[in-house]
Amino acid sequence: MKLPMSAAALVAAALIASVTGGSATAAQAAGTTALPSVNMEATIKAAQIDPRRADNTLTPGAKDSVRLVEEALRDWQLLDAQWVDGYFGTTTVAAYAKYQKSLGYTGLDANGLPGKTSLAKLGTSRFTVTSIIEPGARVSADGFVINTRTKNMLVEAERLLGRDLVLEQGSYNPGGDPTSAGTHDGGGAVDISVQGMTSTTRTAAARALRQVGFAAWVRSPAQGNWPWHIHAVAISDTDLASQAQHQVGDYYLGQNGLAGRGPETGPR
């Protein structure tokens, strides 16, 4: 008796399982190959760190995903083959921004960081996307605009710290504070009041923010034209302005996130 295709596939899968000692899918039995996957979280991490490196050291855990993205950009004729190396440096960031613009994106949606939608489109018939990061909708907090991901991170930091945190500046605020050098132009960046905090409490607040995924530093008047505050950038927020992307990269590389790129000031 001739079996229908679906039944034949299931029978073949059972036969494969019997000789391998495991299970097999109908897709495996039919000879199809699963697409490779791009880890979005690892890819974005590399896109923040690699452009700030002094060498071509690869970001751990990101090489395979970055190469898949670079191969796709190469085939779109946006990236020369010599740059398909698993290193998401400035050339790859610029190529990805061009790709985003080719899709009709502008502004923060074409900042060179792979977003969920653009990455999925780039991977059509090439790769799937895992560990997806989304900033979420814009919401209000202490009278400032931030996104849902940032708000959730702040809530968790408050839980760890055991006290409320009050914002002095939010996100999506282009030109709102000249001393911020554009870091608040996009999403993910906030300044937090330290009024009424002791030195110990300021450090504890910065530590809690770091524990939930912010690149965070206690800023003093000695560092710039500003009062004491905590500056925090939500790592891997896909809406980050380029200046904030650079701060995250510097944070990973043990620097203070300021223009002079001085050494880390803690807390570890």
Phi, psi and omega per residue, in radians:
M1 nan 2.355 3.123
K2 -1.497 2.111 -3.112
L3 -1.419 2.592 2.986
P4 -1.070 2.762 -3.093
M5 -0.962 -0.790 -3.110
S6 -1.108 -0.734 3.134
A7 -1.181 -0.692 3.128
A8 -1.081 -0.672 3.139
A9 -1.135 -0.690 -3.140
L10 -1.194 -0.680 3.091
V11 -1.112 -0.763 3.117
A12 -1.077 -0.705 3.121
A13 -1.072 -0.699 3.133
A14 -1.148 -0.686 3.113
L15 -1.121 -0.737 3.116
I16 -1.082 -0.757 -3.131
A17 -1.092 -0.624 -3.086
S18 -1.186 -0.534 -3.118
V19 -1.632 -0.328 3.138
T20 -1.720 -0.223 -3.140
G21 1.366 0.184 -3.136
G22 -2.361 -2.783 3.133
S23 -1.850 2.781 3.104
A24 -2.474 2.545 3.131
T25 -1.581 2.839 3.068
A26 -1.066 -0.589 3.127
A27 -1.119 -0.717 3.105
Q28 -1.128 -0.735 -3.130
A29 -1.108 -0.612 -3.136
A30 -1.354 -0.091 3.084
G31 1.515 0.187 3.112
T32 -1.439 2.662 -3.108
T33 -1.965 2.269 3.124
A34 -1.160 2.526 3.113
L35 -1.227 2.587 3.030
P36 -1.187 2.900 -3.110
S37 -2.081 2.577 3.022
V38 -1.856 2.130 3.070
N39 -1.413 1.861 -3.050
M40 -1.086 -0.720 -3.120
E41 -1.072 -0.799 3.139
A42 -1.157 -0.654 -3.132
T43 -1.142 -0.783 3.129
I44 -1.163 -0.663 3.086
K45 -0.997 -0.812 3.126
A46 -1.118 -0.651 -3.127
A47 -1.172 -0.368 3.082
Q48 -1.547 -0.674 -3.034
I49 -1.495 -0.834 -2.985
D50 -0.984 -0.716 -3.141
P51 -1.128 -0.272 -3.101
R52 -1.739 -0.050 -3.131
R53 -1.321 2.633 3.069
A54 -1.516 -0.130 3.131
D55 -2.388 -2.924 -3.114
N56 -1.830 0.503 3.084
T57 -1.049 2.334 -3.124
L58 -1.441 2.552 3.066
T59 -1.264 2.155 -3.097
P60 -0.949 2.336 3.070
G61 1.431 -0.003 -3.051
A62 -1.921 -0.268 -2.963
K63 -0.939 -0.923 -3.052
D64 -1.102 -0.730 3.131
S65 -1.159 -0.762 -3.134
V66 -1.105 -0.703 3.120
R67 -1.072 -0.717 3.112
L68 -1.077 -0.714 3.099
V69 -1.144 -0.771 -3.120
E70 -1.153 -0.645 3.094
E71 -1.106 -0.688 3.104
A72 -1.166 -0.725 3.106
L73 -1.124 -0.652 3.071
R74 -1.058 -0.781 -3.106
D75 -1.227 -0.363 2.999
W76 -1.452 0.023 -3.138
Q77 1.088 0.644 3.115
L78 -1.934 -0.158 -3.090
L79 -2.516 2.208 3.104
D80 -1.139 2.601 -3.080
A81 -1.021 -0.519 -3.105
Q82 -1.104 -0.349 -3.110
W83 -1.667 0.063 3.097
V84 -1.484 1.503 -2.970
D85 -2.459 0.082 -3.125
G86 1.441 0.104 -3.122
Y87 -1.937 1.991 -3.050
F88 -1.570 1.143 -3.109
G89 -1.436 -2.930 -3.061
T90 -1.063 -0.593 -3.139
T91 -1.155 -0.732 3.123
T92 -1.224 -0.670 3.081
V93 -1.040 -0.787 3.134
A94 -1.119 -0.686 3.131
A95 -1.149 -0.701 3.132
Y96 -1.172 -0.654 3.089
A97 -1.081 -0.695 3.089
K98 -1.104 -0.702 3.094
Y99 -1.082 -0.784 3.121
Q100 -1.045 -0.718 3.125
K101 -1.166 -0.572 3.114
S102 -1.155 -0.371 3.080
L103 -1.518 -0.045 -3.141
G104 1.675 0.097 3.136
Y105 -1.370 2.630 3.096
T106 -2.411 2.974 3.056
G107 1.021 -2.349 -3.105
L108 -1.104 -0.419 3.127
D109 -1.312 -0.103 3.094
A110 -2.229 0.811 -3.077
N111 -1.628 0.068 3.111
G112 1.553 -0.141 3.046
L113 -1.589 2.254 -3.129
P114 -1.082 2.104 3.040
G115 -1.653 2.900 -3.072
K116 -0.977 -0.868 -3.044
T117 -1.236 -0.824 -3.118
S118 -1.132 -0.652 -3.132
L119 -1.190 -0.689 3.107
A120 -1.119 -0.711 3.119
K121 -1.152 -0.712 3.120
L122 -1.096 -0.549 -3.085
G123 -1.546 0.049 -3.124
T124 -0.905 2.114 3.141
S125 1.138 0.165 -3.118
R126 -2.094 -0.843 -3.118
F127 -2.708 2.798 3.009
T128 -1.748 2.956 -3.099
V129 -2.092 2.230 3.101
T130 -2.093 3.002 3.122
S131 0.861 0.947 -3.047
I132 -1.261 2.417 3.085
I133 -2.049 2.296 3.091
E134 -2.335 2.336 3.113
P135 -1.238 -0.457 -3.121
G136 1.414 -3.080 -3.090
A137 -1.251 2.735 3.067
R138 -1.391 2.372 -3.103
V139 -2.358 2.999 -3.138
S140 -1.800 2.474 3.064
A141 -2.580 2.105 -3.117
D142 0.948 0.542 3.116
G143 1.482 0.090 3.138
F144 -2.029 2.775 3.123
V145 -1.636 2.231 2.995
I146 -2.396 -3.141 3.054
N147 -1.841 2.954 -3.028
T148 -1.073 -0.708 3.136
R149 -1.067 -0.783 3.122
T150 -1.092 -0.738 -3.134
K151 -1.090 -0.760 3.137
N152 -1.093 -0.653 3.111
M153 -1.162 -0.709 3.107
L154 -1.110 -0.711 3.120
V155 -1.075 -0.720 3.132
E156 -1.197 -0.654 3.089
A157 -1.108 -0.698 3.101
E158 -1.096 -0.668 3.125
R159 -1.113 -0.774 3.134
L160 -1.144 -0.673 -3.074
L161 -1.375 -0.507 -3.114
G162 1.410 0.407 3.082
R163 -2.748 2.801 3.119
D164 -1.327 2.635 3.039
L165 -1.996 2.353 -3.075
V166 -1.943 2.228 -3.123
L167 -1.386 2.490 2.992
E168 -1.858 -0.387 3.092
Q169 -2.689 2.502 -3.130
G170 -1.866 -2.617 -3.100
S171 -1.924 3.107 3.093
Y172 0.911 0.821 -3.029
N173 -2.217 1.081 -3.082
P174 -1.076 2.181 3.105
G175 1.313 0.079 -3.056
G176 -1.250 -0.487 -3.138
D177 -2.511 1.815 -3.092
P178 -1.014 -0.464 -3.117
T179 -1.283 -0.208 -3.100
S180 -1.498 -0.123 3.066
A181 0.954 0.559 3.059
G182 1.513 0.000 -3.086
T183 -1.168 -0.423 -3.135
H184 -1.692 0.156 -3.137
D185 -1.144 -0.542 -3.132
G186 -1.922 -2.757 -3.129
G187 -1.508 2.995 2.986
G188 1.450 -0.237 -3.061
A189 -1.809 2.309 3.103
V190 -2.476 2.666 2.951
D191 -1.973 2.383 -3.023
I192 -2.075 2.320 3.135
S193 -1.171 2.453 3.039
V194 -2.032 0.295 3.134
Q195 -1.020 2.258 -3.135
G196 1.463 -0.046 3.120
M197 -1.589 2.511 2.988
T198 -1.438 2.997 3.080
S199 -1.001 -0.705 3.141
T200 -1.134 -0.721 -3.131
T201 -1.201 -0.673 3.091
R202 -1.022 -0.787 3.140
T203 -1.122 -0.726 3.127
A204 -1.110 -0.657 3.117
A205 -1.149 -0.784 3.114
A206 -1.079 -0.673 3.128
R207 -1.129 -0.765 3.130
A208 -1.085 -0.709 3.107
L209 -1.102 -0.694 3.103
R210 -1.164 -0.656 -3.109
Q211 -1.112 -0.510 -3.112
V212 -1.670 0.041 3.010
G213 1.980 0.297 3.033
F214 -1.693 2.526 2.791
A215 -1.457 1.936 -2.977
A216 -2.313 2.435 3.126
W217 -2.413 2.521 2.960
V218 -1.417 2.136 -3.139
R219 -1.795 2.384 3.137
S220 -2.006 2.785 3.096
P221 -1.045 -0.411 3.136
A222 -1.206 -0.310 -3.092
Q223 -1.597 -0.325 -3.086
G224 -3.107 -3.075 -3.106
N225 -1.478 1.202 -3.128
W226 -2.730 2.796 3.062
P227 -1.425 3.033 3.034
W228 -0.983 2.342 3.070
H229 -2.908 3.027 3.020
I230 -1.956 2.216 3.062
H231 -1.777 2.261 -3.076
A232 -2.370 2.389 3.122
V233 -2.182 2.161 -3.137
A234 -1.229 1.915 -3.097
I235 -0.991 2.338 3.047
S236 1.223 0.232 2.981
D237 -1.098 2.144 -3.058
T238 -1.290 -0.081 3.064
D239 -1.704 0.147 -3.087
L240 -1.051 2.387 2.944
A241 -1.172 2.760 -3.087
S242 -1.015 -0.656 -3.134
Q243 -1.123 -0.666 3.117
A244 -1.246 -0.625 3.039
Q245 -0.989 -0.768 -3.133
H246 -1.120 -0.663 3.123
Q247 -1.114 -0.685 3.108
V248 -1.119 -0.774 3.103
G249 -1.035 -0.762 3.120
D250 -1.117 -0.648 3.106
Y251 -1.017 -0.820 3.126
Y252 -1.118 -0.510 -3.098
L253 -1.591 0.195 3.044
G254 1.378 0.556 -3.128
Q255 -2.039 2.990 -2.979
N256 -1.618 0.035 3.066
G257 1.351 0.094 3.097
L258 -1.686 2.939 -3.061
A259 -1.020 -0.592 -3.133
G260 -1.332 -0.146 3.101
R261 0.944 0.819 3.113
G262 -1.289 3.068 -3.106
P263 -1.201 2.720 3.099
E264 -0.922 2.460 3.130
T265 -1.920 0.076 3.062
G266 1.469 -3.127 -0.043
P267 -1.365 2.596 3.114
R268 -1.163 nan nan
